[in-house]
Amino acid sequence: MNPAICIIPARGGSKRIPRKNIKLFHGKPLIAYSIELALNSELFSKVIVSTDDDEIAQIAKNYGAEVPFMRSSKLSDDFSSSGDVIVDAIQKLQEAGELFEYVCTIYATAPLLEEKYLKEGFEQLKNSNARMAFSVTSMPFPIQRTFKITQEGRCQMFTPQHFQTRSQDLEEAYQDAGQFYWEKTTVQAEDIAFGSESIPIILPRYLVQDIDTLEDWKRAEIAYEIIHRDR
């Protein structure tokens, strides 16, 4: 049994940023950063890209990843979850006789991810009885002070009892950083992913940026340039 395998999901039909996964980011296709990080970490017996797109598949192979199968169209629309994609990939690999103890999902949109956090996730997971270890970051503002805007265009706090509470007295909250997810394939889930069976690997906020819009893309490029300026 191979110890660990990496799966990078990358469909071709992104809408808000067309061809996002292979759009050039500081001179390289965006997905190349995730592939190279996974390969350089030397944590995986294989680095696999799950895609429905021939061009993405070829670029992934050019950067050293394997594409042993193409993803079906039913798992490539706007409503397909990454979880379903990973389950599908694992099943296909197992049917081909590929057995492994750990699987790590790395998103194709994680150019700010650093190897040390990926390794920390693996070390913490394999030395625990947890099912998952994944990247998180702290919320930039206390969630207890947040509010929604009503249909009448007015404000309504989610927890109005904390209107007068000092922010330093409120419990810190965290969010999914959307970069990597380590899982043990030998442990069955009994809780939700963000529950008691998961280990949070805390990333500093400056290394976390969703890339869903062109504004997000620009912020990520600026962050990458600043982080790597003196390296």
WODAQUI-V500393 format. One record per residue. N is the residue number from 1. RES is the residue in one letter. SS is DSSP state (h for helix, s for strand, l for the rest). OMEGA is omega in whole degrees, -180 to 180 (NA if undefined). D_LAST is the distance of its C-alpha to the last C-alpha in whole Angstrom. Layout:
# WODAQUI-V500393
n=N res=RES ss=SS omega=OMEGA d_last=D_LAST
n=N res=RES ss=SS omega=OMEGA d_last=D_LAST
This chain:
# WODAQUI-V500393
n=1 res=M ss=l omega=176 d_last=38
n=2 res=N ss=s omega=-177 d_last=34
n=3 res=P ss=s omega=-172 d_last=32
n=4 res=A ss=s omega=177 d_last=29
n=5 res=I ss=s omega=179 d_last=29
n=6 res=C ss=s omega=176 d_last=27
n=7 res=I ss=s omega=179 d_last=28
n=8 res=I ss=s omega=178 d_last=26
n=9 res=P ss=s omega=-177 d_last=29
n=10 res=A ss=l omega=179 d_last=29
n=11 res=R ss=l omega=-175 d_last=32
n=12 res=G ss=l omega=-169 d_last=32
n=13 res=G ss=l omega=178 d_last=34
n=14 res=S ss=l omega=-173 d_last=32
n=15 res=K ss=l omega=-173 d_last=34
n=16 res=R ss=l omega=172 d_last=32
n=17 res=I ss=l omega=-177 d_last=29
n=18 res=P ss=l omega=179 d_last=31
n=19 res=R ss=l omega=-173 d_last=29
n=20 res=K ss=h omega=-172 d_last=26
n=21 res=N ss=h omega=178 d_last=25
n=22 res=I ss=h omega=174 d_last=25
n=23 res=K ss=l omega=-177 d_last=24
n=24 res=L ss=s omega=179 d_last=21
n=25 res=F ss=s omega=-174 d_last=18
n=26 res=H ss=l omega=171 d_last=15
n=27 res=G ss=l omega=180 d_last=17
n=28 res=K ss=s omega=174 d_last=18
n=29 res=P ss=s omega=-175 d_last=21
n=30 res=L ss=h omega=-177 d_last=20
n=31 res=I ss=h omega=-178 d_last=21
n=32 res=A ss=h omega=-179 d_last=19
n=33 res=Y ss=h omega=180 d_last=16
n=34 res=S ss=h omega=179 d_last=19
n=35 res=I ss=h omega=-177 d_last=20
n=36 res=E ss=h omega=178 d_last=17
n=37 res=L ss=h omega=-179 d_last=16
n=38 res=A ss=h omega=-180 d_last=20
n=39 res=L ss=h omega=-178 d_last=20
n=40 res=N ss=h omega=-179 d_last=17
n=41 res=S ss=h omega=-178 d_last=18
n=42 res=E ss=l omega=179 d_last=21
n=43 res=L ss=l omega=-166 d_last=23
n=44 res=F ss=l omega=173 d_last=26
n=45 res=S ss=l omega=177 d_last=29
n=46 res=K ss=s omega=171 d_last=28
n=47 res=V ss=s omega=-172 d_last=26
n=48 res=I ss=s omega=174 d_last=29
n=49 res=V ss=s omega=175 d_last=28
n=50 res=S ss=s omega=-177 d_last=32
n=51 res=T ss=l omega=175 d_last=32
n=52 res=D ss=l omega=-167 d_last=36
n=53 res=D ss=l omega=-177 d_last=34
n=54 res=D ss=h omega=-179 d_last=34
n=55 res=E ss=h omega=176 d_last=32
n=56 res=I ss=h omega=180 d_last=29
n=57 res=A ss=h omega=-179 d_last=31
n=58 res=Q ss=h omega=179 d_last=30
n=59 res=I ss=h omega=178 d_last=26
n=60 res=A ss=h omega=179 d_last=26
n=61 res=K ss=h omega=180 d_last=27
n=62 res=N ss=h omega=-179 d_last=25
n=63 res=Y ss=l omega=171 d_last=22
n=64 res=G ss=l omega=179 d_last=24
n=65 res=A ss=l omega=175 d_last=26
n=66 res=E ss=s omega=175 d_last=29
n=67 res=V ss=l omega=-173 d_last=32
n=68 res=P ss=l omega=179 d_last=35
n=69 res=F ss=l omega=176 d_last=37
n=70 res=M ss=l omega=-179 d_last=37
n=71 res=R ss=l omega=-180 d_last=37
n=72 res=S ss=l omega=-179 d_last=41
n=73 res=S ss=h omega=-179 d_last=41
n=74 res=K ss=h omega=177 d_last=43
n=75 res=L ss=h omega=-176 d_last=39
n=76 res=S ss=l omega=179 d_last=37
n=77 res=D ss=l omega=-175 d_last=39
n=78 res=D ss=l omega=-175 d_last=38
n=79 res=F ss=l omega=179 d_last=39
n=80 res=S ss=l omega=180 d_last=38
n=81 res=S ss=l omega=177 d_last=36
n=82 res=S ss=h omega=178 d_last=33
n=83 res=G ss=h omega=178 d_last=35
n=84 res=D ss=h omega=180 d_last=38
n=85 res=V ss=h omega=-179 d_last=35
n=86 res=I ss=h omega=178 d_last=34
n=87 res=V ss=h omega=179 d_last=37
n=88 res=D ss=h omega=-180 d_last=39
n=89 res=A ss=h omega=179 d_last=36
n=90 res=I ss=h omega=180 d_last=37
n=91 res=Q ss=h omega=179 d_last=40
n=92 res=K ss=h omega=180 d_last=40
n=93 res=L ss=h omega=179 d_last=38
n=94 res=Q ss=h omega=177 d_last=40
n=95 res=E ss=h omega=178 d_last=43
n=96 res=A ss=l omega=178 d_last=42
n=97 res=G ss=l omega=179 d_last=42
n=98 res=E ss=l omega=179 d_last=38
n=99 res=L ss=l omega=-178 d_last=38
n=100 res=F ss=s omega=-176 d_last=35
n=101 res=E ss=s omega=-178 d_last=35
n=102 res=Y ss=s omega=172 d_last=32
n=103 res=V ss=s omega=178 d_last=30
n=104 res=C ss=s omega=173 d_last=27
n=105 res=T ss=s omega=173 d_last=27
n=106 res=I ss=s omega=180 d_last=23
n=107 res=Y ss=l omega=179 d_last=24
n=108 res=A ss=l omega=-176 d_last=23
n=109 res=T ss=l omega=-176 d_last=21
n=110 res=A ss=l omega=-178 d_last=19
n=111 res=P ss=l omega=-179 d_last=15
n=112 res=L ss=l omega=-178 d_last=14
n=113 res=L ss=l omega=179 d_last=15
n=114 res=E ss=l omega=-173 d_last=13
n=115 res=E ss=h omega=-175 d_last=15
n=116 res=K ss=h omega=180 d_last=15
n=117 res=Y ss=h omega=176 d_last=18
n=118 res=L ss=h omega=179 d_last=19
n=119 res=K ss=h omega=178 d_last=20
n=120 res=E ss=h omega=179 d_last=21
n=121 res=G ss=h omega=-180 d_last=24
n=122 res=F ss=h omega=-179 d_last=25
n=123 res=E ss=h omega=-179 d_last=26
n=124 res=Q ss=h omega=-179 d_last=27
n=125 res=L ss=h omega=-174 d_last=30
n=126 res=K ss=h omega=178 d_last=31
n=127 res=N ss=l omega=-177 d_last=32
n=128 res=S ss=l omega=173 d_last=34
n=129 res=N ss=l omega=179 d_last=37
n=130 res=A ss=l omega=179 d_last=35
n=131 res=R ss=l omega=-173 d_last=35
n=132 res=M ss=s omega=169 d_last=31
n=133 res=A ss=s omega=-175 d_last=28
n=134 res=F ss=s omega=-176 d_last=26
n=135 res=S ss=s omega=177 d_last=23
n=136 res=V ss=s omega=173 d_last=24
n=137 res=T ss=s omega=-178 d_last=23
n=138 res=S ss=s omega=176 d_last=25
n=139 res=M ss=l omega=-177 d_last=27
n=140 res=P ss=l omega=-177 d_last=27
n=141 res=F ss=l omega=-179 d_last=30
n=142 res=P ss=l omega=-179 d_last=33
n=143 res=I ss=h omega=-180 d_last=35
n=144 res=Q ss=h omega=-180 d_last=38
n=145 res=R ss=h omega=-177 d_last=38
n=146 res=T ss=l omega=-180 d_last=38
n=147 res=F ss=s omega=176 d_last=41
n=148 res=K ss=s omega=176 d_last=42
n=149 res=I ss=s omega=-176 d_last=44
n=150 res=T ss=l omega=178 d_last=47
n=151 res=Q ss=l omega=178 d_last=49
n=152 res=E ss=l omega=180 d_last=51
n=153 res=G ss=l omega=179 d_last=48
n=154 res=R ss=l omega=-178 d_last=48
n=155 res=C ss=s omega=176 d_last=45
n=156 res=Q ss=s omega=-179 d_last=46
n=157 res=M ss=s omega=175 d_last=44
n=158 res=F ss=l omega=178 d_last=43
n=159 res=T ss=l omega=-175 d_last=44
n=160 res=P ss=h omega=179 d_last=46
n=161 res=Q ss=h omega=-180 d_last=47
n=162 res=H ss=h omega=-179 d_last=43
n=163 res=F ss=l omega=-178 d_last=43
n=164 res=Q ss=l omega=-178 d_last=44
n=165 res=T ss=l omega=177 d_last=42
n=166 res=R ss=l omega=-177 d_last=39
n=167 res=S ss=h omega=-180 d_last=35
n=168 res=Q ss=h omega=179 d_last=34
n=169 res=D ss=h omega=-179 d_last=37
n=170 res=L ss=l omega=-179 d_last=37
n=171 res=E ss=l omega=-179 d_last=35
n=172 res=E ss=l omega=180 d_last=32
n=173 res=A ss=l omega=-176 d_last=31
n=174 res=Y ss=s omega=179 d_last=29
n=175 res=Q ss=s omega=175 d_last=28
n=176 res=D ss=s omega=-179 d_last=27
n=177 res=A ss=s omega=174 d_last=23
n=178 res=G ss=s omega=-179 d_last=24
n=179 res=Q ss=s omega=179 d_last=22
n=180 res=F ss=s omega=-179 d_last=23
n=181 res=Y ss=s omega=175 d_last=27
n=182 res=W ss=s omega=177 d_last=28
n=183 res=E ss=s omega=171 d_last=31
n=184 res=K ss=s omega=180 d_last=34
n=185 res=T ss=l omega=-177 d_last=36
n=186 res=T ss=l omega=-179 d_last=39
n=187 res=V ss=l omega=179 d_last=39
n=188 res=Q ss=l omega=-179 d_last=41
n=189 res=A ss=l omega=174 d_last=40
n=190 res=E ss=l omega=-178 d_last=43
n=191 res=D ss=l omega=177 d_last=41
n=192 res=I ss=l omega=-175 d_last=39
n=193 res=A ss=l omega=-179 d_last=35
n=194 res=F ss=l omega=-176 d_last=34
n=195 res=G ss=l omega=-170 d_last=37
n=196 res=S ss=l omega=-180 d_last=37
n=197 res=E ss=l omega=-175 d_last=36
n=198 res=S ss=s omega=177 d_last=33
n=199 res=I ss=s omega=178 d_last=30
n=200 res=P ss=s omega=174 d_last=27
n=201 res=I ss=s omega=-170 d_last=24
n=202 res=I ss=s omega=176 d_last=22
n=203 res=L ss=l omega=173 d_last=19
n=204 res=P ss=l omega=-174 d_last=18
n=205 res=R ss=h omega=-178 d_last=19
n=206 res=Y ss=h omega=177 d_last=16
n=207 res=L ss=h omega=-176 d_last=15
n=208 res=V ss=l omega=177 d_last=19
n=209 res=Q ss=l omega=170 d_last=20
n=210 res=D ss=l omega=178 d_last=23
n=211 res=I ss=l omega=-179 d_last=23
n=212 res=D ss=l omega=-179 d_last=27
n=213 res=T ss=l omega=178 d_last=28
n=214 res=L ss=h omega=176 d_last=26
n=215 res=E ss=h omega=176 d_last=25
n=216 res=D ss=h omega=-178 d_last=23
n=217 res=W ss=h omega=-180 d_last=22
n=218 res=K ss=h omega=178 d_last=21
n=219 res=R ss=h omega=180 d_last=19
n=220 res=A ss=h omega=178 d_last=17
n=221 res=E ss=h omega=180 d_last=16
n=222 res=I ss=h omega=180 d_last=15
n=223 res=A ss=h omega=-180 d_last=13
n=224 res=Y ss=h omega=-179 d_last=11
n=225 res=E ss=h omega=-179 d_last=10
n=226 res=I ss=h omega=-178 d_last=10
n=227 res=I ss=h omega=-174 d_last=8
n=228 res=H ss=h omega=-176 d_last=5
n=229 res=R ss=l omega=-175 d_last=6
n=230 res=D ss=l omega=-179 d_last=4
n=231 res=R ss=l omega=NA d_last=0
